[in-house]
Amino acid sequence: MRKISLLIIGGGMFVSGQTDKDYGTILPSVLQAKKNGKIDNITICCKTLKTAKKNKLKFNKLKKMLKLNFNIEIYPKVKNDAKSYLKLIKKNKFDCAIVSVPDHLHYKISKDILENKLHCLIVKPMTTKLSDAKKLYNISKKNKLIGQVEFHKRVDESNLIIRDKILNNEIGNLQYINVNYSQRKIIPTYQFKDWTSQSNIFQYLGVHYVDLINFITDAKPKNVTAWGLKDYLKKKNINTWDSIHAVIEWQKNNKKFISMHSCNWIDPNTSSAMSDQKISFIGTHGRIDSDQKNRGLQFVNDKNGINDINPYFSNKFLSSSNQNYFAGYGIKSVNNFLSDVFKVINNSIKINKLDNIRPSFKNSLITVATTEAINKSLKSNNKKIKII
């Protein structure tokens, strides 16, 4: 069986972590896949030498931790270079690429990937414009490539339980959904400061729950009205919304319901987790409430204070034989893509079989259409905007 040659574009928080003590999601995922025998070689393309150096340090720590005996290529090597990936894909034979860069760069970089006939995974959102998303989908179909978006909430076991109960009508006819999703101020003011003004909290984060509601209910969004508030970030010379509040109308067959979303980028940096998130489903015969931050595991010490830990997302574990390994639904989400590529290049699955069982480009068009409509509503004094 032929193993995968993988290119990772981007080296930020989701790739290799935000501090010296965490490792992100993508790098642990691909190293675990390497350990499991699906990957041959790995190359990471960053924008700056500083980020490349950080990723090299993280890789060396993970290599030792997982007892791996191989090396990876990390670019740039001499000077800052935002386009090193272009030079590499023209002279190297990669099978696939994972794109984890700022939102506004998704379309251009993913288009380059697909036009060079590499299978592609984009860390959400797919793109910022529906027209661009449709172009990527069409290129992927033309070149017979896997195109997926990294919507990991689809493989969170708690959400799979919710999906089962909703589709089996255990709470009756769905009437409304409440979503609250927020992150610490450090994200827009420090981690993403260079490009925060070119995104917003709903496009970057809230889009997860648009995809999740579509996945759980099989309903389609029809209209949206959105409101935004600017105060704290504006005073920091960051021109984006502190918080966004949206009402989305959904329909499945002849039944309708609404979802109400409130998300912000101004939680205190002392919050017990990077993200605070809750979702509730209310039907005619019951309700489902899910606190997706408080998973029941809390860690407290003198140095860091209180931390609510999600043990199910992306974590290092110690096996009974004292071997380190990474697991969780974040790891699984990335590895589903790698597993799909592995099967496709070894002719054990057809690409069209994946469209409806993964967050494919095809079914991710809904999320782009919805966020685009929300952005239009925000810019037009909260007018109701039709989706697709």
C-alpha positions as CSV (number, residue, x, y, z in Angstrom):
1,M,0.0,0.0,0.0
2,R,1.4,3.4,-1.0
3,K,1.7,5.9,1.9
4,I,0.8,9.6,1.7
5,S,3.1,12.5,0.9
6,L,1.6,15.4,2.9
7,L,2.0,19.2,2.7
8,I,0.7,21.4,5.5
9,I,0.3,25.1,4.7
10,G,0.4,27.3,7.8
11,G,2.1,26.9,11.1
12,G,-0.2,28.8,13.5
13,M,-2.2,27.9,16.6
14,F,-4.3,25.1,15.1
15,V,-1.2,23.5,13.5
16,S,1.2,23.5,16.4
17,G,-0.4,25.2,19.4
18,Q,-0.4,28.7,21.0
19,T,2.0,28.2,23.9
20,D,5.1,26.2,24.7
21,K,3.0,23.7,26.5
22,D,0.4,22.7,23.9
23,Y,0.8,21.2,20.4
24,G,-2.2,22.2,18.4
25,T,-4.3,19.7,16.5
26,I,-2.9,19.2,13.0
27,L,0.7,18.4,13.9
28,P,-0.2,15.8,16.6
29,S,-2.8,14.3,14.2
30,V,-0.4,13.8,11.3
31,L,2.3,12.4,13.5
32,Q,-0.2,10.0,15.0
33,A,-1.1,9.0,11.4
34,K,2.6,8.6,10.6
35,K,3.0,6.3,13.6
36,N,-0.1,4.4,12.4
37,G,1.5,3.8,9.0
38,K,-0.5,6.0,6.7
39,I,2.0,8.8,5.9
40,D,5.4,8.6,4.2
41,N,6.7,12.2,4.5
42,I,5.5,15.5,5.9
43,T,6.4,19.1,4.8
44,I,5.2,22.2,6.6
45,C,5.2,25.6,4.8
46,C,5.0,28.7,7.1
47,K,5.1,32.3,6.2
48,T,7.9,33.4,8.5
49,L,11.2,32.0,9.8
50,K,9.9,32.6,13.3
51,T,6.9,30.4,12.8
52,A,9.0,27.8,11.0
53,K,11.4,27.7,14.0
54,K,8.4,27.3,16.4
55,N,7.1,24.4,14.4
56,K,10.5,22.7,14.3
57,L,10.7,22.9,18.1
58,K,7.2,21.5,18.5
59,F,8.0,18.7,16.1
60,N,11.2,17.7,18.0
61,K,9.2,17.6,21.3
62,L,6.5,15.5,19.7
63,K,9.0,13.2,18.0
64,K,10.6,12.4,21.3
65,M,7.3,12.1,23.1
66,L,5.9,9.7,20.5
67,K,9.2,7.9,20.0
68,L,9.3,8.5,16.3
69,N,12.5,8.1,14.2
70,F,12.1,10.4,11.2
71,N,12.4,14.1,10.2
72,I,10.1,16.5,8.4
73,E,10.8,19.4,6.1
74,I,9.8,22.9,7.3
75,Y,9.9,26.1,5.2
76,P,11.0,28.8,4.9
77,K,14.7,28.0,5.7
78,V,16.5,31.3,4.8
79,K,14.1,34.2,4.7
80,N,10.4,34.9,5.2
81,D,8.4,33.5,2.2
82,A,4.6,33.4,2.1
83,K,4.7,31.5,-1.2
84,S,7.2,28.7,-0.5
85,Y,4.3,26.2,-0.9
86,L,4.0,27.2,-4.6
87,K,7.6,26.4,-5.4
88,L,7.3,23.1,-3.6
89,I,4.1,21.8,-5.2
90,K,5.6,22.5,-8.7
91,K,8.7,20.4,-8.1
92,N,7.6,17.8,-5.5
93,K,5.0,15.1,-5.7
94,F,2.5,15.5,-2.9
95,D,-0.7,13.6,-2.6
96,C,-2.6,16.1,-0.4
97,A,-2.5,19.4,1.5
98,I,-4.0,20.7,4.7
99,V,-4.6,24.5,4.6
100,S,-4.6,26.3,7.9
101,V,-4.1,30.0,7.2
102,P,-6.1,33.2,7.9
103,D,-9.6,33.2,6.5
104,H,-9.0,35.7,3.6
105,L,-6.2,33.5,2.2
106,H,-8.2,30.3,2.0
107,Y,-9.4,30.7,-1.6
108,K,-6.2,31.6,-3.2
109,I,-4.0,29.0,-1.5
110,S,-6.6,26.2,-1.9
111,K,-7.1,27.1,-5.5
112,D,-3.4,26.7,-6.1
113,I,-3.5,23.3,-4.3
114,L,-6.4,22.0,-6.3
115,E,-5.1,23.2,-9.6
116,N,-1.9,21.3,-8.9
117,K,-4.1,18.2,-8.4
118,L,-3.7,17.7,-4.6
119,H,-6.5,16.5,-2.4
120,C,-7.3,19.3,0.0
121,L,-8.5,19.8,3.6
122,I,-9.3,23.4,4.6
123,V,-9.5,24.4,8.2
124,K,-12.8,26.2,8.5
125,P,-14.2,28.4,7.1
126,M,-14.1,27.1,3.6
127,T,-13.9,30.6,2.0
128,T,-15.3,34.0,2.8
129,K,-17.4,34.2,-0.4
130,L,-19.9,31.7,-1.9
131,S,-18.7,32.4,-5.4
132,D,-15.1,31.4,-4.4
133,A,-16.4,28.3,-2.6
134,K,-18.2,27.2,-5.7
135,K,-15.1,27.6,-7.8
136,L,-13.1,25.4,-5.4
137,Y,-15.8,22.8,-5.5
138,N,-15.9,22.8,-9.3
139,I,-12.1,22.5,-9.6
140,S,-12.1,19.6,-7.1
141,K,-14.8,17.8,-9.2
142,K,-13.0,18.5,-12.5
143,N,-9.7,17.1,-11.2
144,K,-11.3,14.2,-9.3
145,L,-10.0,15.3,-5.9
146,I,-11.1,15.1,-2.3
147,G,-12.1,18.5,-1.0
148,Q,-13.1,18.7,2.6
149,V,-13.5,21.3,5.4
150,E,-12.2,20.6,8.9
151,F,-15.6,20.7,10.8
152,H,-14.5,18.5,13.8
153,K,-17.8,19.0,15.7
154,R,-19.3,16.4,13.4
155,V,-17.3,13.7,15.1
156,D,-17.7,14.8,18.7
157,E,-19.6,11.9,20.3
158,S,-21.9,14.3,22.3
159,N,-23.1,15.8,19.0
160,L,-23.6,12.4,17.4
161,I,-25.9,11.5,20.3
162,I,-27.8,14.7,19.8
163,R,-28.1,13.9,16.1
164,D,-29.5,10.5,16.8
165,K,-32.1,11.9,19.2
166,I,-33.1,14.7,16.8
167,L,-33.5,12.5,13.8
168,N,-35.4,9.9,15.8
169,N,-37.9,12.7,16.8
170,E,-37.2,12.1,20.5
171,I,-37.9,15.8,21.4
172,G,-40.8,16.2,18.9
173,N,-40.8,18.9,16.3
174,L,-37.8,21.1,16.6
175,Q,-38.9,24.7,17.4
176,Y,-35.7,26.6,18.2
177,I,-31.9,26.3,18.9
178,N,-29.8,28.5,21.1
179,V,-26.1,28.8,20.5
180,N,-23.6,30.7,22.7
181,Y,-20.0,30.6,21.5
182,S,-17.1,32.9,22.6
183,Q,-13.4,33.2,22.9
184,R,-10.9,35.1,25.1
185,K,-9.7,38.5,24.0
186,I,-6.2,37.3,23.5
187,I,-7.3,35.6,20.2
188,P,-8.2,38.7,18.2
189,T,-5.8,41.1,20.0
190,Y,-2.7,38.9,20.0
191,Q,-2.9,35.5,18.3
192,F,-4.7,36.7,15.2
193,K,-4.0,40.5,15.5
194,D,-2.4,40.7,12.0
195,W,-5.6,39.6,10.3
196,T,-8.5,40.0,12.8
197,S,-9.9,43.0,10.9
198,Q,-10.2,40.9,7.8
199,S,-12.5,38.4,9.6
200,N,-15.1,38.3,12.3
201,I,-16.1,36.1,15.2
202,F,-19.0,34.5,13.3
203,Q,-17.1,33.8,10.1
204,Y,-14.1,32.3,12.0
205,L,-15.9,30.6,14.9
206,G,-19.7,30.7,14.7
207,V,-19.6,28.9,11.3
208,H,-18.9,25.7,13.3
209,Y,-22.5,25.7,14.6
210,V,-24.0,26.4,11.2
211,D,-22.4,23.3,9.9
212,L,-23.3,21.3,13.0
213,I,-27.0,22.3,12.9
214,N,-27.2,21.3,9.2
215,F,-25.4,18.0,10.0
216,I,-27.6,17.2,13.1
217,T,-31.0,18.2,11.6
218,D,-30.6,17.7,7.8
219,A,-32.3,21.1,7.5
220,K,-31.3,23.9,5.2
221,P,-30.9,27.6,6.2
222,K,-33.3,29.9,4.3
223,N,-33.0,33.4,5.8
224,V,-30.8,35.3,8.3
225,T,-30.9,38.5,10.2
226,A,-27.8,39.6,12.1
227,W,-26.7,42.3,14.5
228,G,-23.2,43.3,15.5
229,L,-21.6,45.5,18.2
230,K,-18.3,47.3,18.2
231,D,-16.6,48.7,21.3
232,Y,-13.6,47.0,22.9
233,L,-11.8,45.8,19.7
234,K,-12.5,49.1,18.0
235,K,-10.7,50.9,20.9
236,K,-7.8,48.5,20.3
237,N,-7.7,49.7,16.6
238,I,-9.1,46.4,15.4
239,N,-12.0,47.0,13.0
240,T,-14.2,44.0,13.6
241,W,-17.2,43.1,15.7
242,D,-16.9,42.4,19.5
243,S,-20.0,40.3,19.2
244,I,-22.4,39.1,16.5
245,H,-26.0,38.0,17.1
246,A,-27.9,36.2,14.3
247,V,-31.2,34.5,13.8
248,I,-31.3,31.9,11.1
249,E,-34.5,30.4,9.7
250,W,-34.2,26.7,8.8
251,Q,-36.5,24.3,6.9
252,K,-36.7,20.6,6.4
253,N,-39.5,19.5,4.1
254,N,-42.5,21.5,5.3
255,K,-41.2,22.0,8.9
256,K,-39.4,25.1,10.1
257,F,-37.4,26.2,13.1
258,I,-35.0,29.0,14.0
259,S,-31.5,29.1,15.5
260,M,-30.3,32.0,17.6
261,H,-26.6,32.5,17.7
262,S,-24.6,34.9,20.0
263,C,-20.9,34.8,19.7
264,N,-18.1,37.1,20.9
265,W,-14.3,37.7,20.8
266,I,-14.2,39.6,24.1
267,D,-14.3,36.9,26.9
268,P,-11.9,37.6,29.8
269,N,-8.4,36.1,29.3
270,T,-9.0,34.6,32.8
271,S,-11.8,32.5,31.5
272,S,-11.4,28.8,32.5
273,A,-11.1,27.7,28.8
274,M,-10.1,29.3,25.5
275,S,-13.6,28.8,24.1
276,D,-17.0,28.9,26.0
277,Q,-19.7,27.2,24.1
278,K,-23.2,25.9,24.8
279,I,-26.1,24.7,22.5
280,S,-29.7,23.9,23.3
281,F,-32.4,22.2,21.1
282,I,-36.0,22.8,22.1
283,G,-38.8,20.8,20.6
284,T,-42.5,20.2,21.2
285,H,-41.9,17.2,23.4
286,G,-38.5,17.9,25.0
287,R,-35.1,19.6,25.0
288,I,-31.4,18.8,24.8
289,D,-28.8,21.0,26.5
290,S,-25.1,20.6,25.8
291,D,-22.4,22.5,27.6
292,Q,-19.5,21.9,25.2
293,K,-16.9,23.6,27.4
294,N,-17.6,22.1,30.8
295,R,-16.9,18.4,30.1
296,G,-16.4,17.6,33.8
297,L,-12.6,17.7,34.0
298,Q,-11.1,20.7,35.8
299,F,-7.5,21.4,36.6
300,V,-6.3,23.9,39.2
301,N,-2.9,24.9,40.3
302,D,-1.1,28.0,41.8
303,K,0.4,29.1,38.5
304,N,-2.4,28.8,36.0
305,G,-5.5,29.0,38.1
306,I,-8.7,27.2,37.0
307,N,-8.8,25.4,33.6
308,D,-11.7,23.5,32.2
309,I,-10.3,20.8,30.0
310,N,-12.1,19.1,27.2
311,P,-10.6,15.6,27.3
312,Y,-12.4,14.6,24.1
313,F,-11.0,17.1,21.6
314,S,-7.2,16.8,21.1
315,N,-5.1,15.5,23.9
316,K,-2.1,13.5,24.8
317,F,-2.8,10.2,26.6
318,L,-0.7,7.6,28.3
319,S,-1.5,4.0,27.5
320,S,-1.4,1.1,29.9
321,S,2.0,0.3,28.5
322,N,3.2,3.9,29.3
323,Q,3.3,4.9,25.6
324,N,2.2,8.4,24.6
325,Y,-0.4,8.9,22.0
326,F,-2.8,11.6,20.8
327,A,-6.6,11.1,20.4
328,G,-9.9,12.9,20.4
329,Y,-12.4,14.1,17.9
330,G,-10.1,16.9,16.7
331,I,-7.5,14.2,15.9
332,K,-10.1,12.0,14.4
333,S,-11.4,14.8,12.1
334,V,-8.0,15.4,10.5
335,N,-7.2,11.6,10.4
336,N,-10.5,11.0,8.6
337,F,-9.3,13.1,5.7
338,L,-5.9,11.4,5.7
339,S,-7.6,8.0,5.8
340,D,-9.8,9.0,2.9
341,V,-6.7,10.1,0.9
342,F,-4.9,6.9,1.7
343,K,-7.9,4.8,0.5
344,V,-8.3,6.9,-2.7
345,I,-4.6,6.7,-3.8
346,N,-4.7,3.0,-3.1
347,N,-8.0,2.6,-5.1
348,S,-10.0,1.2,-2.2
349,I,-12.8,3.9,-2.2
350,K,-14.4,6.2,-4.8
351,I,-14.3,9.9,-4.1
352,N,-18.1,10.3,-4.8
353,K,-18.7,8.0,-1.9
354,L,-17.3,10.6,0.5
355,D,-19.4,13.6,-0.5
356,N,-22.3,12.8,1.9
357,I,-20.4,11.2,4.8
358,R,-17.8,13.9,5.3
359,P,-17.8,17.8,5.5
360,S,-17.1,17.9,1.8
361,F,-16.8,21.1,-0.3
362,K,-20.2,20.2,-1.7
363,N,-22.1,20.2,1.6
364,S,-19.9,23.0,3.1
365,L,-21.3,25.5,0.5
366,I,-24.2,25.9,3.0
367,T,-21.9,27.3,5.6
368,V,-20.3,29.8,3.3
369,A,-23.7,31.0,2.0
370,T,-24.9,31.5,5.5
371,T,-21.9,33.4,6.8
372,E,-21.9,35.5,3.6
373,A,-25.6,36.3,4.2
374,I,-24.8,37.2,7.9
375,N,-22.0,39.6,6.7
376,K,-24.5,41.2,4.3
377,S,-27.1,41.7,7.0
378,L,-24.5,43.3,9.3
379,K,-23.6,45.8,6.6
380,S,-27.2,46.6,5.7
381,N,-28.6,47.7,9.0
382,N,-29.8,44.2,10.0
383,K,-31.9,43.5,7.0
384,K,-33.2,39.9,6.5
385,I,-31.0,38.3,3.9
386,K,-32.1,35.2,1.8
387,I,-29.6,32.4,1.8
388,I,-28.9,30.8,-1.6
